[in-house]
């Protein structure tokens, strides 16, 4: 019964909830360009490739929500003795695929990224970055998997033909973002990174009924809310081969708000930091009934083995709404490969 109620609620809120919020990643910095275009090309190496997979609502739906991401970016250090010496430029590309299994509702997006990293203090690697993103998104839905109230016939189930207005089931739109980032990564001592990003600043129309002429009956304009992201993380040495990395972020998108706060612990397995163990935990608060409430608790474990990093996290959902729908949690896996890790770079958290 709980699953039926959850499915019905999803249908009732179709035009609002599905389009109102972006995908969410617990391992925020494992998808750095998605968090902030200014993080494009910020890493210690020549190139970076990353893969992420997230599955959620497995307890409420037979076919849970899933998100797949594949990205790559590079950075180039400018040379010479001009004003631009020690600066860097970054470029990247990212592909997303979201799927809401029960409805076969899909969102695919491919984006290009560019960033410029201005060195303000070379000895301490104090760098100010500006980045941009431009992408094309595509949404589609399989109406054969949807059922409407006027189809229900007592005794035979959903056997009637629906009189609901037919909407296009496939459309695309342009999407644009920009961001700023400030990072400091001296050879010794604490490191930090903080930044701000503004996503979907063109507020594209994401209504399936965009071709429907009678807006008084069905809204034919549903803007994708601009998403604002603010974050900060530090990495503080706390002994030989050990560091603490507290983190916090704030996201606002239309009426929706979220706060993530917690910490990671880094343990060097080798002296040269070629092998590192990561353990962490953080909590997420979201606005519930006009106030921030506890949404989930995340446990994380990761490892760095030379140029390869792997991370695994699990979100235990603590909100009352999700527990009533039977959502047990969300799992997220990331795989990152960095080329030429001996090269110098700008500090960016790995996960």
Residue frames relative to the residue before (quaternion, step in Angstrom):
aa qw qx qy qz dx dy dz
X 1.0000 0.0000 0.0000 0.0000 0.00 0.00 0.00
X 0.6399 0.5327 -0.3349 0.4411 3.58 0.96 -0.81
X 0.6467 0.5163 -0.3301 0.4541 3.57 1.00 -0.76
X 0.6327 0.5309 -0.3339 0.4543 3.59 1.02 -0.81
X 0.6492 0.5093 -0.3137 0.4698 3.56 0.95 -0.90
X 0.6590 0.5159 -0.3128 0.4491 3.57 0.93 -0.88
X 0.6507 0.5052 -0.3186 0.4689 3.57 0.98 -0.82
X 0.6509 0.5137 -0.3170 0.4604 3.58 0.96 -0.87
X 0.6453 0.5174 -0.3248 0.4587 3.56 0.96 -0.84
X 0.6327 0.5322 -0.3367 0.4506 3.58 0.99 -0.79
X 0.6576 0.5019 -0.3129 0.4666 3.58 1.00 -0.82
X 0.6543 0.5262 -0.3179 0.4404 3.58 0.92 -0.91
X 0.7490 0.3729 -0.1999 0.5099 3.56 1.03 -0.78
X 0.2428 0.8348 -0.4746 0.1372 3.57 1.30 0.17
X 0.7625 0.4076 -0.2235 0.4500 3.53 0.68 -1.07
X 0.7131 0.4447 -0.2586 0.4763 3.60 1.21 -0.27
X 0.7600 0.4009 -0.2346 0.4547 3.58 0.51 -1.16
X 0.6631 0.5336 -0.3256 0.4117 3.57 0.84 -0.99
X 0.7639 0.3815 -0.2001 0.4805 3.56 0.94 -0.89
X 0.6250 0.6182 -0.3348 0.3393 3.59 1.14 -0.47
X 0.8051 0.2481 -0.1161 0.5261 3.59 1.03 -0.66
X 0.4614 -0.6705 0.5138 0.2712 3.53 -1.17 0.67
X 0.6573 -0.4509 0.4178 0.4361 3.50 -1.37 0.05
X 0.2307 -0.7728 0.5807 0.1112 3.57 -1.17 0.58
X 0.1092 -0.7713 0.6246 0.0546 3.54 -1.07 0.85
X 0.4117 -0.7038 0.5242 0.2459 3.57 -0.87 0.96
X 0.7028 0.3759 -0.2361 0.5559 3.57 1.06 -0.79
X 0.2110 -0.8627 0.4473 0.1051 3.51 0.51 1.30
X 0.7738 0.3794 -0.2003 0.4660 3.58 0.79 -1.00
X 0.5033 0.5956 -0.4496 0.4357 3.58 1.26 0.16
X 0.7100 0.2602 -0.2076 0.6205 3.56 1.38 -0.16
X 0.0414 -0.8797 0.4719 0.0407 3.58 0.74 1.05
X 0.6728 0.4978 -0.3186 0.4451 3.60 0.90 -0.83
X 0.6168 0.5293 -0.3423 0.4714 3.58 1.13 -0.61
X 0.6544 0.5026 -0.3101 0.4723 3.59 1.03 -0.76
X 0.7839 -0.1267 0.1325 0.5932 3.57 0.98 -0.89
X 0.4338 -0.7096 0.4842 0.2717 3.64 -0.63 1.03
X 0.5904 0.5908 -0.3660 0.4104 3.60 1.17 -0.51
X 0.6203 0.5405 -0.3440 0.4525 3.61 1.24 -0.26
X 0.4028 0.7116 -0.4759 0.3238 3.59 1.27 0.10
X 0.8369 0.1528 -0.1359 0.5077 3.58 -0.73 1.07
X 0.5515 0.5863 -0.4153 0.4237 3.61 1.21 0.23
X 0.4790 0.5951 -0.5180 0.3847 3.54 -0.29 1.33
X 0.5027 -0.6362 0.4908 0.3188 3.57 -1.26 0.33
X 0.6191 0.4910 -0.3858 0.4762 3.55 -0.06 1.33
X 0.5967 -0.5716 0.4275 0.3666 3.55 -1.33 -0.15
X 0.7967 -0.0187 0.0294 0.6034 3.57 1.05 -0.74
X 0.1538 -0.7763 0.6075 0.0676 3.55 -1.27 0.47
X 0.0497 -0.7648 0.6418 0.0261 3.57 -1.05 0.82
X 0.0350 -0.8217 0.5676 -0.0364 3.58 -0.86 0.96
X 0.1067 -0.7625 0.6367 0.0427 3.52 -1.17 0.77
X 0.0110 -0.7936 0.6082 -0.0158 3.58 -0.96 0.89
X 0.0166 -0.7690 0.6388 0.0182 3.54 -1.17 0.69
X 0.0161 -0.7964 0.6035 -0.0344 3.56 -0.90 0.99
X 0.0623 -0.7809 0.6215 0.0101 3.57 -0.99 0.92
X 0.0654 0.8127 -0.5736 0.0789 3.58 -0.86 0.97
X 0.7758 0.3032 -0.2880 0.4725 3.56 -1.34 0.47
X 0.2573 0.7938 -0.5164 0.1925 3.59 1.07 0.63
X 0.6562 0.5192 -0.3210 0.4437 3.60 1.12 -0.50
X 0.7229 0.4394 -0.2424 0.4749 3.58 1.14 -0.58
X 0.7867 0.2448 -0.1157 0.5548 3.59 1.10 -0.65
X 0.5189 -0.6265 0.4815 0.3262 3.55 -1.10 0.72
X 0.7518 0.2077 -0.1237 0.6134 3.56 1.16 -0.69
X 0.2235 -0.8383 0.4796 0.1314 3.62 0.06 1.23
X 0.6137 -0.4969 0.4493 0.4179 3.53 -1.37 0.14
X 0.0059 0.7985 -0.6019 0.0077 3.58 -1.00 0.76
X 0.1164 -0.7743 0.6203 0.0456 3.54 -1.18 0.70
X 0.0744 -0.7795 0.6219 0.0095 3.54 -0.94 0.98
X 0.0234 -0.8019 0.5965 -0.0255 3.57 -0.94 0.92
X 0.0051 -0.7681 0.6401 -0.0128 3.54 -1.07 0.84
X 0.0795 0.8183 -0.5597 0.1035 3.59 -0.70 1.05
X 0.0326 -0.7651 0.6412 0.0487 3.51 -1.34 0.34
X 0.0561 0.7910 -0.6085 0.0313 3.57 -1.09 0.68
X 0.2144 -0.7598 0.6065 0.0940 3.53 -1.30 0.51
X 0.1181 -0.7668 0.6169 0.1325 3.56 -1.30 0.21
X 0.1603 -0.7711 0.6128 0.0646 3.53 -1.17 0.71
X 0.2968 -0.7584 0.5574 0.1612 3.56 -0.83 1.03
X 0.3664 -0.7305 0.5376 0.2077 3.55 -0.86 1.03
X 0.2327 -0.7916 0.5561 0.0994 3.56 -0.98 0.87
X 0.5265 0.6232 -0.4764 0.3279 3.53 -1.32 0.13
X 0.4901 -0.6598 0.4911 0.2886 3.55 -1.32 -0.15
X 0.4215 0.7094 -0.4600 0.3280 3.55 1.17 0.49
X 0.7525 -0.3589 0.3016 0.4626 3.55 -1.36 -0.18
X 0.7137 0.4636 -0.2434 0.4652 3.57 1.16 -0.61
X 0.4141 0.7109 -0.4835 0.2991 3.61 1.20 0.05
X 0.8023 0.2269 -0.2417 0.4964 3.55 -1.10 0.91
X 0.5186 0.5976 -0.4434 0.4211 3.61 1.23 0.09
X 0.2224 -0.7651 0.5888 0.1361 3.55 -1.30 0.28
X 0.1844 -0.7241 0.6444 0.1624 3.51 -1.33 0.37
X 0.1460 -0.7910 0.5909 0.0625 3.55 -1.09 0.76
X 0.0392 -0.7769 0.6283 0.0139 3.55 -1.16 0.65
X 0.0678 0.8215 -0.5614 0.0730 3.56 -1.01 0.75
X 0.2082 -0.7400 0.6265 0.1291 3.51 -1.42 0.17
X 0.0213 -0.8055 0.5921 -0.0115 3.58 -1.05 0.75
X 0.1361 -0.7684 0.6219 0.0655 3.55 -1.12 0.81
X 0.1048 -0.7828 0.6125 0.0338 3.56 -0.98 0.95
X 0.0020 -0.7580 0.6514 0.0324 3.55 -1.22 0.57
X 0.0715 -0.7788 0.6231 -0.0034 3.55 -0.65 1.21
X 0.0025 0.7994 -0.6008 0.0023 3.58 -1.04 0.74
X 0.1795 -0.7308 0.6508 0.1010 3.53 -0.95 0.99
X 0.3817 -0.8227 0.3660 0.2086 3.52 0.08 1.39
X 0.6970 0.5118 -0.3004 0.4026 3.58 0.71 -1.04
X 0.7485 0.3592 -0.1955 0.5220 3.58 1.08 -0.74
X 0.3016 -0.7396 0.5218 0.2996 3.57 1.25 -0.33
X 0.3141 0.7296 -0.5201 0.3140 3.53 0.96 1.05
X 0.0453 -0.8444 0.5312 -0.0528 3.56 -0.47 1.24
X 0.0690 -0.7513 0.6543 0.0518 3.52 -1.21 0.69
X 0.0243 -0.7874 0.6155 -0.0246 3.56 -0.75 1.09
X 0.0334 0.8066 -0.5880 0.0499 3.56 -0.98 0.80
X 0.0762 -0.7588 0.6448 0.0507 3.52 -1.12 0.77
X 0.0520 -0.8236 0.5634 -0.0394 3.57 -0.83 1.03
X 0.2520 -0.7168 0.6290 0.1643 3.51 -1.31 0.57
X 0.1537 -0.8000 0.5785 0.0415 3.57 -1.03 0.86
X 0.0085 0.7754 -0.6314 -0.0108 3.52 -1.21 0.59
X 0.0135 0.8095 -0.5855 0.0400 3.60 -0.99 0.77
X 0.1886 -0.7437 0.6285 0.1273 3.52 -1.25 0.58
X 0.1630 -0.8029 0.5721 0.0382 3.55 -0.83 1.08
X 0.1489 -0.8150 0.5591 0.0308 3.56 -0.37 1.31
X 0.2995 -0.7570 0.5576 0.1620 3.58 -0.70 1.12
X 0.1968 -0.8009 0.5601 0.0779 3.57 -0.65 1.17
X 0.7809 0.0424 0.0066 0.6232 3.57 1.14 -0.69
X 0.2937 -0.8157 0.4725 0.1587 3.57 -0.05 1.30
X 0.6627 0.5127 -0.3475 0.4209 3.68 0.77 -0.83
X 0.7698 0.3249 -0.1774 0.5200 3.59 1.01 -0.77
X 0.3847 -0.7481 0.4619 0.2811 3.58 1.31 0.18
X 0.2518 0.7335 -0.5759 0.2587 3.55 0.73 1.11
X 0.0321 0.8360 -0.5354 0.1160 3.55 -0.40 1.28
X 0.1768 -0.7524 0.6282 0.0894 3.54 -1.02 0.93
X 0.1002 -0.8296 0.5492 -0.0056 3.57 -0.73 1.11
X 0.1033 -0.7545 0.6460 0.0522 3.52 -1.21 0.72
X 0.0241 0.8310 -0.5527 0.0576 3.58 -0.78 1.02
X 0.1768 -0.7717 0.6052 0.0828 3.53 -1.28 0.55
X 0.1349 -0.7659 0.6244 0.0728 3.52 -1.28 0.56
X 0.0018 0.7620 -0.6476 0.0000 3.55 -1.11 0.78
X 0.0841 0.8286 -0.5444 0.0998 3.56 -0.73 1.02
X 0.3098 -0.6954 0.6122 0.2137 3.50 -1.41 0.14
X 0.1141 -0.7980 0.5910 0.0296 3.57 -0.79 1.07
X 0.1155 -0.7794 0.6140 0.0457 3.54 -1.19 0.64
X 0.0976 -0.7898 0.6049 0.0264 3.58 -0.92 0.96
X 0.0822 0.7828 -0.6155 0.0405 3.56 -1.10 0.69
X 0.1171 -0.7786 0.6148 0.0456 3.53 -1.23 0.55
X 0.3430 -0.7137 0.5739 0.2089 3.57 -1.14 0.69
X 0.2854 -0.8012 0.5019 0.1572 3.59 -0.24 1.24
X 0.5366 0.6218 -0.4124 0.3941 3.60 1.18 -0.32
X 0.6925 0.4656 -0.2735 0.4784 3.59 1.20 -0.46
X 0.6207 0.5356 -0.3430 0.4585 3.60 1.27 0.07
X 0.1203 -0.7686 0.6248 0.0660 3.56 -1.16 0.70
X 0.1926 -0.7940 0.5722 0.0705 3.55 -0.98 0.93
X 0.6936 -0.5243 0.3135 0.3818 3.55 -1.22 0.55
X 0.6939 0.4849 -0.2971 0.4416 3.61 0.96 -0.77
X 0.5744 0.5797 -0.3869 0.4292 3.60 1.25 0.02
X 0.5820 0.6249 -0.3723 0.3635 3.58 1.19 -0.45
X 0.0179 -0.7692 0.6382 -0.0273 3.54 -0.94 0.99
X 0.4608 -0.7118 0.4561 0.2701 3.55 -0.58 1.19
X 0.7884 0.2924 -0.2448 0.4828 3.51 -0.86 1.02
X 0.8032 0.2216 -0.1246 0.5387 3.59 1.14 -0.47
X 0.5458 -0.6512 0.3892 0.3556 3.58 1.26 0.16
X 0.7468 -0.3579 0.2943 0.4771 3.56 -1.17 -0.64
X 0.1967 0.8294 -0.4921 0.1767 3.56 0.47 1.23
X 0.5799 0.5866 -0.3838 0.4151 3.62 1.19 -0.30
X 0.4956 -0.6019 0.5238 0.3432 3.54 -1.30 0.35
X 0.4289 -0.7161 0.4877 0.2555 3.59 -0.92 0.85
X 0.3076 -0.7290 0.5840 0.1812 3.53 -1.25 0.61
X 0.3609 0.7364 -0.4948 0.2873 3.57 1.26 0.24
X 0.5393 -0.6215 0.4450 0.3532 3.62 -0.98 0.75
X 0.4079 -0.7157 0.5160 0.2348 3.55 -0.96 0.90
X 0.1483 -0.7800 0.6043 0.0663 3.56 -0.90 0.97
X 0.6006 -0.5298 0.4308 0.4160 3.54 -1.22 0.36
X 0.3031 -0.7889 0.5128 0.1512 3.56 -0.98 0.80
X 0.7624 0.2425 -0.1643 0.5770 3.59 1.24 0.23
X 0.2242 0.7660 -0.5793 0.1655 3.58 -0.72 1.02
X 0.2351 -0.7717 0.5757 0.1336 3.56 -1.29 0.31
X 0.0494 -0.7883 0.6130 0.0222 3.56 -1.28 0.32
X 0.4896 -0.6438 0.5046 0.3021 3.55 -1.29 0.41
X 0.0983 -0.7968 0.5959 0.0164 3.56 -1.12 0.70
X 0.0350 -0.8256 0.5606 -0.0540 3.58 -0.85 1.02
X 0.0144 -0.7919 0.6096 -0.0325 3.56 -1.11 0.79
X 0.0360 -0.7666 0.6361 0.0804 3.55 -1.32 0.24
X 0.0184 -0.8189 0.5736 -0.0013 3.57 -1.23 0.37
X 0.2796 -0.7160 0.6159 0.1728 3.51 -1.40 0.31
X 0.0142 -0.7897 0.6134 -0.0022 3.56 -1.14 0.65
X 0.0979 -0.7657 0.6339 0.0482 3.56 -1.10 0.80
X 0.0489 0.8172 -0.5698 0.0715 3.54 -0.72 1.07
X 0.1117 -0.7691 0.6268 0.0568 3.54 -1.20 0.63
X 0.0836 0.8137 -0.5661 0.1025 3.57 -0.70 1.07
X 0.0601 -0.8158 0.5752 0.0028 3.62 0.28 1.23
X 0.6563 -0.5174 0.3694 0.4064 3.56 -1.23 0.39
X 0.7839 0.0984 -0.0511 0.6109 3.58 1.12 -0.69
X 0.7063 0.4478 -0.3329 0.4356 3.54 -1.16 0.60
X 0.7387 -0.4251 0.2878 0.4367 3.58 -1.31 0.04
X 0.2009 -0.7299 0.6408 0.1276 3.51 -1.27 0.61
X 0.0082 -0.8016 0.5971 0.0307 3.57 -1.16 0.44
X 0.0705 -0.7556 0.6484 0.0609 3.51 -1.34 0.37
X 0.0639 0.7755 -0.6261 0.0510 3.56 -1.04 0.80
X 0.0810 0.8300 -0.5449 0.0872 3.56 -1.01 0.67
X 0.2350 -0.7352 0.6226 0.1290 3.49 -1.43 0.23
X 0.0015 -0.7975 0.6032 -0.0118 3.58 -1.02 0.80
X 0.1756 -0.7500 0.6318 0.0864 3.52 -1.23 0.68
X 0.0979 -0.8225 0.5603 -0.0039 3.56 -0.45 1.28
X 0.8299 0.1730 -0.1588 0.5061 3.58 -1.20 0.64
X 0.1838 0.8263 -0.5211 0.1090 3.61 0.95 0.73
X 0.6301 0.5075 -0.3458 0.4753 3.63 1.24 -0.20
X 0.2648 -0.8136 0.4779 0.1991 3.62 1.37 -0.02
X 0.0358 -0.8410 0.5398 0.0038 3.62 0.50 1.15
X 0.5008 -0.6301 0.5080 0.3068 3.55 -1.26 0.52
X 0.0700 -0.8289 0.5550 0.0015 3.60 -0.61 1.13
X 0.3634 0.7361 -0.4905 0.2924 3.59 1.15 0.59
X 0.4266 -0.6780 0.5378 0.2629 3.56 -1.02 0.83
X 0.6911 0.4616 -0.2634 0.4899 3.59 1.24 -0.42
X 0.2304 0.8134 -0.5088 0.1627 3.59 1.12 0.54
X 0.6958 0.4438 -0.2741 0.4937 3.61 1.17 -0.49
X 0.5266 0.6337 -0.4050 0.3963 3.59 1.31 -0.06
X 0.3709 -0.7988 0.4402 0.1750 3.58 -0.61 1.16
X 0.7057 0.4470 -0.2722 0.4775 3.60 1.07 -0.63
X 0.1520 -0.8320 0.5301 0.0610 3.59 0.16 1.31
X 0.5721 0.5924 -0.3864 0.4153 3.61 1.19 -0.37
X 0.6840 0.4521 -0.2730 0.5033 3.59 1.18 -0.56
X 0.7867 -0.0083 0.0471 0.6155 3.55 0.88 -1.01
X 0.4453 -0.6931 0.4869 0.2901 3.63 -0.69 1.00
X 0.1917 -0.8001 0.5590 0.1027 3.57 -0.79 1.00
X 0.6977 0.3588 -0.2713 0.5575 3.56 1.30 0.26
X 0.0784 0.7663 -0.6304 0.0960 3.56 -0.60 1.18
X 0.2096 -0.8135 0.5262 0.1322 3.64 -0.12 1.19
X 0.4051 -0.6599 0.5713 0.2721 3.54 -1.12 0.70
X 0.4309 -0.7354 0.4585 0.2515 3.56 -0.47 1.21
X 0.4987 -0.6147 0.5225 0.3168 3.55 -1.15 0.69
X 0.2117 -0.7764 0.5835 0.1090 3.57 -0.92 0.94
X 0.1533 -0.7774 0.6075 0.0552 3.56 -0.84 1.07
X 0.0689 -0.7998 0.5962 -0.0011 3.56 -0.87 1.00
X 0.0015 -0.7667 0.6410 -0.0349 3.55 -0.97 0.98
X 0.0792 0.8215 -0.5553 0.1021 3.60 -0.74 1.00
X 0.0161 -0.7660 0.6419 0.0314 3.53 -1.36 0.31
X 0.0809 0.7698 -0.6314 0.0463 3.55 -1.11 0.73
X 0.1458 -0.7666 0.6207 0.0763 3.54 -1.17 0.72
X 0.1784 -0.7342 0.6376 0.1501 3.53 -1.31 0.34
X 0.0554 -0.8402 0.5366 -0.0550 3.54 -0.31 1.35
X 0.3862 -0.7137 0.5284 0.2497 3.63 -0.62 1.04
X 0.0471 -0.8143 0.5784 -0.0134 3.56 -0.93 0.94
X 0.7942 -0.1066 0.0536 0.5958 3.56 1.10 0.67
X 0.7123 -0.4409 0.3185 0.4437 3.54 -1.30 0.12
X 0.8672 0.0263 -0.0465 0.4951 3.55 -0.68 1.13
X 0.6836 0.4452 -0.2832 0.5042 3.58 1.19 0.34
X 0.0356 0.7952 -0.6033 0.0496 3.57 -1.00 0.84
X 0.2740 -0.7246 0.6108 0.1636 3.53 -1.27 0.59
X 0.0951 -0.8116 0.5763 0.0147 3.57 -0.90 0.94
X 0.1014 -0.8022 0.5870 0.0400 3.62 0.05 1.24
X 0.0537 -0.8098 0.5840 -0.0151 3.55 -1.08 0.74
X 0.0306 0.7738 -0.6326 0.0112 3.54 -1.26 0.51
X 0.0289 0.7888 -0.6137 0.0193 3.56 -1.11 0.66
X 0.1622 -0.7609 0.6230 0.0809 3.52 -1.27 0.59
X 0.0459 -0.7945 0.6054 -0.0128 3.57 -0.88 0.99
X 0.0105 -0.7771 0.6292 -0.0094 3.56 -0.97 0.91
X 0.0781 0.7782 -0.6170 0.0878 3.54 -0.89 1.01
X 0.7993 -0.1225 0.0325 0.5875 3.55 -0.20 1.28
X 0.8116 -0.2060 0.1575 0.5236 3.60 -0.78 -0.97
X 0.6183 0.5762 -0.3293 0.4210 3.58 1.26 -0.20
X 0.0329 -0.7874 0.6154 -0.0133 3.55 -1.02 0.90
X 0.0056 0.8002 -0.5997 0.0040 3.54 -1.15 0.60
X 0.1239 -0.7685 0.6254 0.0544 3.55 -1.11 0.77
X 0.0687 -0.7745 0.6283 0.0270 3.56 -0.93 0.95
X 0.1004 0.7938 -0.5911 0.1017 3.59 -0.84 0.97
X 0.3247 0.7286 -0.5572 0.2306 3.53 -1.06 0.80
X 0.3711 -0.7223 0.5373 0.2277 3.56 -1.17 -0.52
X 0.2383 -0.7141 0.6347 0.1742 3.48 -1.35 0.46
X 0.2156 -0.7403 0.6218 0.1375 3.52 -1.30 0.48
X 0.1634 -0.8052 0.5688 0.0390 3.55 -0.73 1.14
X 0.0543 -0.7929 0.6069 -0.0103 3.56 -0.81 1.06
X 0.3146 -0.7551 0.5483 0.1736 3.57 -0.60 1.18
X 0.2881 -0.7582 0.5629 0.1594 3.55 -0.75 1.08
X 0.7660 0.1933 -0.1105 0.6031 3.56 1.20 -0.62
X 0.6404 -0.5596 0.3690 0.3749 3.56 -1.20 0.55
X 0.7283 0.4410 -0.2473 0.4625 3.60 0.96 -0.80
X 0.4669 -0.7118 0.4098 0.3278 3.60 1.32 0.20
X 0.3664 0.7241 -0.5055 0.2930 3.58 1.11 0.56
X 0.7504 0.1994 -0.1468 0.6129 3.56 1.29 -0.35
X 0.0435 0.8074 -0.5789 0.1049 3.56 -0.63 1.20
X 0.2417 -0.7429 0.6085 0.1391 3.56 -1.09 0.81
X 0.1404 -0.7886 0.5969 0.0464 3.58 -0.92 0.99
X 0.0362 0.7573 -0.6516 0.0261 3.55 -1.01 0.90
X 0.1246 0.8239 -0.5425 0.1068 3.58 -0.91 0.78
X 0.0721 -0.7604 0.6424 0.0625 3.50 -1.37 0.25
X 0.0982 0.7801 -0.6150 0.0596 3.56 -1.05 0.73
X 0.3351 -0.7343 0.5611 0.1834 3.50 -1.25 0.44
X 0.2260 -0.7618 0.5951 0.1203 3.53 -1.23 0.54
X 0.1138 -0.7723 0.6235 0.0422 3.52 -0.93 1.00
X 0.0486 -0.7832 0.6196 0.0198 3.58 -1.04 0.81
X 0.5583 -0.6004 0.4382 0.3685 3.55 -1.21 0.41
X 0.0122 0.7786 -0.6219 0.0825 3.51 -0.79 1.19
X 0.8248 -0.0610 -0.0113 0.5620 3.57 -0.60 1.20
X 0.7211 -0.4924 0.2297 0.4299 3.55 0.83 1.15
X 0.7367 0.2925 -0.2614 0.5509 3.59 1.11 0.50
X 0.5587 -0.6061 0.4444 0.3507 3.55 -1.19 0.54
X 0.0164 0.7940 -0.6062 0.0430 3.54 -0.92 0.97
X 0.6187 -0.5678 0.3969 0.3705 3.55 -1.22 0.51
X 0.2038 -0.8079 0.5483 0.0718 3.56 -0.65 1.16
X 0.8031 -0.1659 0.1594 0.5496 3.59 0.76 -1.00
X 0.2554 -0.7097 0.6331 0.1740 3.51 -1.39 0.34
X 0.1706 -0.8175 0.5482 0.0451 3.56 -0.72 1.11
X 0.1347 -0.7501 0.6427 0.0786 3.52 -1.05 0.88
X 0.0760 -0.8282 0.5548 -0.0227 3.57 -0.87 0.96
X 0.0210 0.7569 -0.6532 0.0009 3.54 -1.22 0.69
X 0.0683 0.8002 -0.5915 0.0715 3.55 -0.97 0.86
X 0.1393 -0.7818 0.6021 0.0825 3.52 -1.27 0.31
X 0.2119 -0.7363 0.6302 0.1257 3.52 -1.22 0.70
X 0.0134 -0.7806 0.6240 -0.0334 3.55 -0.80 1.08
X 0.7978 -0.1834 0.0779 0.5690 3.55 0.12 1.28
X 0.8249 -0.1707 0.1554 0.5160 3.56 -0.61 -1.15
X 0.6601 0.4963 -0.2941 0.4811 3.60 1.28 -0.07
X 0.0563 -0.7769 0.6269 0.0145 3.56 -0.99 0.94
X 0.0508 -0.7840 0.6186 0.0119 3.57 -1.03 0.84
X 0.0275 -0.8073 0.5893 -0.0136 3.55 -0.98 0.87
X 0.0586 -0.7791 0.6240 0.0124 3.54 -1.13 0.74
X 0.0260 0.8015 -0.5955 0.0473 3.56 -0.82 1.01
X 0.1476 -0.7648 0.6217 0.0824 3.52 -1.28 0.53
X 0.2206 -0.7638 0.5970 0.1074 3.55 -0.86 1.04
X 0.1718 -0.7591 0.6215 0.0890 3.55 -0.72 1.08
X 0.2907 -0.7998 0.5013 0.1564 3.56 -0.38 1.24
X 0.1591 -0.8235 0.5438 0.0286 3.53 -0.78 1.11
X 0.5126 0.6541 -0.4302 0.3526 3.62 1.22 -0.08
X 0.5818 -0.6168 0.4147 0.3302 3.55 -1.11 0.71
X 0.6362 0.5411 -0.3349 0.4363 3.58 0.98 -0.82
X 0.6927 0.4791 -0.2855 0.4572 3.57 0.82 -1.00
X 0.6491 0.5237 -0.3310 0.4414 3.59 0.96 -0.77
X 0.6445 0.5164 -0.3268 0.4595 3.60 1.06 -0.68
X 0.6841 0.4503 -0.2828 0.4992 3.58 1.15 -0.55
X 0.5535 -0.6599 0.3705 0.3476 3.58 1.26 0.04
X 0.4042 0.7029 -0.5011 0.3025 3.60 1.14 0.37
X 0.2507 -0.7965 0.5358 0.1254 3.56 -0.61 1.12
X 0.7469 -0.3357 0.2363 0.5231 3.57 1.05 -0.58
X 0.3741 -0.6978 0.5654 0.2311 3.53 -1.38 -0.03
X 0.1914 -0.7745 0.5953 0.0957 3.53 -1.06 0.78
X 0.0619 -0.8039 0.5913 -0.0154 3.56 -1.01 0.87
X 0.0778 -0.7941 0.6028 0.0038 3.56 -0.91 0.98
X 0.0418 -0.7961 0.6036 0.0101 3.57 -1.02 0.82
X 0.0789 -0.7565 0.6483 0.0342 3.52 -1.22 0.71
X 0.0194 -0.8086 0.5856 -0.0531 3.58 -0.71 1.12
X 0.0773 -0.7698 0.6328 0.0304 3.56 -1.03 0.87
X 0.1036 -0.7903 0.6035 0.0231 3.57 -0.81 1.07
X 0.3008 -0.7776 0.5305 0.1528 3.56 -0.78 1.05
X 0.8409 0.0770 -0.1000 0.5262 3.58 -1.04 0.87
X 0.0084 0.8524 -0.5208 0.0464 3.56 0.63 1.15
X 0.5611 0.5959 -0.4003 0.4121 3.61 1.22 -0.12
X 0.5438 0.6213 -0.4021 0.3957 3.58 1.23 -0.32
X 0.4996 -0.6310 0.4880 0.3378 3.55 -1.15 0.57
X 0.0029 -0.8078 0.5888 -0.0286 3.56 -1.20 0.44
X 0.5637 -0.5758 0.4788 0.3485 3.51 -1.39 -0.09
X 0.5437 -0.6547 0.4174 0.3187 3.57 -0.96 0.84
X 0.1528 0.7299 -0.6588 0.0996 3.52 -1.06 0.93
X 0.4908 -0.6517 0.4753 0.3294 3.63 -0.80 0.87
X 0.4940 -0.6907 0.4473 0.2807 3.57 -1.00 0.81
X 0.8126 0.1688 -0.0679 0.5538 3.58 1.01 -0.82
